[in-house]
């Protein structure tokens, strides 16, 4: 009966985008620029919300420790810039 949070957000975003298009069209055809701008804002906000839901769904229960790099080089405050640049140029953890 109930949908997942991801599915519900996706559906809500699509409905929001459809209503935003209606607002924008009504605003443009009636000469109400503010309503058209509100429609555009709602459309882009709904798009971003759908993207956030997609990313959260994709990463799922991933723990930050599995994607965090621990092997980055350490530097002292007195290291020369050329030395640091040379080390960083030959590492993957930039």
PyMOL commands that set and color helices and strands:
alter all, ss='L'
color gray80, all
select helices_A, chain A and resi 5-30+33-59+64-66+81-89
alter helices_A, ss='H'
color red, helices_A
deselect
rebuild
show_as cartoon
